[in-house]
Amino acid sequence: MTVDAPYTIGGLAKAAGVPTSTVRYYERRGLLRPQARSDGNYRLYSREALARLRFVRSAQTAGFTLSDITLLLRFRDGEAAPCRQVQDLIRARAARVAAQMQQLQEVEGMLRRWLAACRRSERTGKCAVLEGLAAVNPGCCEKT
């Protein structure tokens, strides 16, 4: 290994806490590039590649798509910091999170209604939810 490219693919993956398949996938997607190849044709990655990989993982944790991350990396690699475009991406992501939270709250409400329906039908020996799920419109568990 060279001083400029201290990581093999396995070393980079280990340092970032990801499987080597993730490094290869990001490479195919154009998010990472090896800096060089060893005499044995192994990929060699720089410290900057590790920082880039950590950036990608952090952005993914925040829920950004790989397309979003590609754009964020372009911004990061550019000379100017385009805060307005980054803010637009963050706003869009926040809106998607809010929509997902709304959907999850609706699912939670449905599950709570199903639980109540199960409790009510316990005496009959047949769970209304199991029968209701088979129906096109499970009336057992509608909002009350």
C-alpha positions as CSV (number, residue, x, y, z in Angstrom):
1,M,0.0,0.0,0.0
2,T,1.1,3.6,-0.6
3,V,1.0,6.4,1.9
4,D,-1.6,8.2,-0.3
5,A,-3.9,5.1,-0.5
6,P,-3.6,3.3,2.8
7,Y,-6.8,1.2,2.5
8,T,-7.6,-1.9,0.6
9,I,-11.3,-2.5,0.0
10,G,-11.5,-4.7,3.1
11,G,-9.6,-2.1,5.2
12,L,-11.8,0.7,4.0
13,A,-15.0,-1.3,4.7
14,K,-13.7,-2.2,8.2
15,A,-12.8,1.4,9.0
16,A,-16.2,2.5,7.9
17,G,-18.1,-0.4,9.6
18,V,-19.7,-1.6,6.3
19,P,-19.4,-4.8,4.3
20,T,-17.1,-4.8,1.3
21,S,-20.2,-5.3,-0.9
22,T,-21.4,-1.9,0.2
23,V,-18.1,-0.3,-0.9
24,R,-18.4,-2.1,-4.3
25,Y,-22.0,-1.0,-4.7
26,Y,-21.1,2.6,-4.0
27,E,-18.2,2.3,-6.4
28,R,-20.6,1.0,-9.1
29,R,-23.0,4.0,-8.3
30,G,-20.1,6.4,-8.8
31,L,-20.1,7.5,-5.1
32,L,-16.6,6.1,-4.5
33,R,-13.5,5.5,-6.6
34,P,-10.3,3.7,-5.7
35,Q,-7.3,6.0,-5.9
36,A,-5.1,3.3,-7.3
37,R,-4.5,-0.4,-7.8
38,S,-1.8,-2.4,-6.1
39,D,0.7,-4.5,-7.9
40,G,-1.7,-7.4,-7.2
41,N,-4.5,-5.4,-8.8
42,Y,-6.3,-4.8,-5.4
43,R,-8.3,-1.6,-5.1
44,L,-6.6,1.0,-2.9
45,Y,-8.5,3.8,-1.3
46,S,-7.4,7.1,0.2
47,R,-8.3,8.7,3.6
48,E,-10.6,11.0,1.6
49,A,-12.4,7.9,0.3
50,L,-13.0,6.9,4.0
51,A,-14.3,10.4,4.7
52,R,-16.5,10.2,1.6
53,L,-17.9,6.8,2.6
54,R,-18.7,8.1,6.1
55,F,-20.5,11.1,4.5
56,V,-22.6,8.8,2.4
57,R,-23.5,6.6,5.4
58,S,-24.4,9.7,7.5
59,A,-26.6,11.1,4.6
60,Q,-28.3,7.7,4.3
61,T,-29.0,7.6,8.0
62,A,-30.7,11.0,7.6
63,G,-32.9,9.3,4.9
64,F,-31.4,10.9,1.8
65,T,-31.6,8.8,-1.4
66,L,-28.5,7.8,-3.3
67,S,-29.5,10.3,-6.0
68,D,-29.7,13.0,-3.3
69,I,-26.4,11.9,-1.9
70,T,-24.8,12.0,-5.4
71,L,-26.0,15.7,-5.6
72,L,-24.8,16.5,-2.1
73,L,-21.4,15.0,-3.0
74,R,-21.2,17.2,-6.1
75,F,-21.9,20.2,-3.9
76,R,-19.4,19.1,-1.4
77,D,-16.7,18.5,-4.0
78,G,-17.4,21.9,-5.6
79,E,-15.6,25.1,-4.8
80,A,-18.7,27.1,-3.6
81,A,-21.0,25.9,-0.9
82,P,-24.5,26.1,-2.5
83,C,-26.4,26.4,0.8
84,R,-29.7,27.2,-0.9
85,Q,-29.7,23.9,-2.9
86,V,-28.7,22.0,0.2
87,Q,-31.5,23.6,2.1
88,D,-33.9,22.7,-0.7
89,L,-32.8,19.0,-0.4
90,I,-33.2,19.1,3.3
91,R,-36.7,20.7,3.1
92,A,-37.7,18.0,0.6
93,R,-36.4,15.3,2.8
94,A,-38.1,16.8,5.9
95,A,-41.4,16.9,3.9
96,R,-41.0,13.2,3.0
97,V,-40.3,12.4,6.7
98,A,-43.5,14.3,7.7
99,A,-45.6,12.4,5.2
100,Q,-44.1,9.1,6.4
101,M,-44.8,10.0,10.0
102,Q,-48.4,10.7,9.0
103,Q,-48.7,7.4,7.3
104,L,-47.2,5.6,10.3
105,Q,-49.6,7.4,12.7
106,E,-52.5,6.1,10.5
107,V,-51.1,2.6,10.6
108,E,-50.7,2.9,14.4
109,G,-54.3,3.9,14.7
110,M,-55.4,1.0,12.5
111,L,-53.4,-1.4,14.6
112,R,-54.9,-0.1,17.8
113,R,-58.4,-0.5,16.4
114,W,-57.5,-4.1,15.3
115,L,-56.3,-4.8,18.8
116,A,-59.6,-3.5,20.3
117,A,-61.5,-5.6,17.8
118,C,-59.6,-8.7,18.8
119,R,-60.3,-8.0,22.4
120,R,-64.0,-7.6,21.7
121,S,-64.3,-10.8,19.6
122,E,-62.2,-12.9,22.1
123,R,-65.4,-14.3,23.7
124,T,-66.6,-15.7,20.4
125,G,-63.5,-17.7,19.8
126,K,-63.1,-16.2,16.3
127,C,-60.9,-13.2,15.9
128,A,-62.8,-10.5,13.9
129,V,-59.5,-9.1,12.6
130,L,-58.5,-12.4,10.9
131,E,-61.9,-12.6,9.3
132,G,-62.0,-8.9,8.5
133,L,-58.6,-8.9,6.8
134,A,-60.0,-11.3,4.2
135,A,-62.7,-8.9,3.3
136,V,-62.2,-6.2,0.6
137,N,-63.2,-3.6,3.2
138,P,-62.5,-5.0,6.7
139,G,-65.5,-3.5,8.5
140,C,-64.4,-5.1,11.8
141,C,-61.9,-2.4,12.4
142,E,-63.1,0.8,11.0
143,K,-62.6,4.1,12.7
144,T,-65.3,4.9,15.3
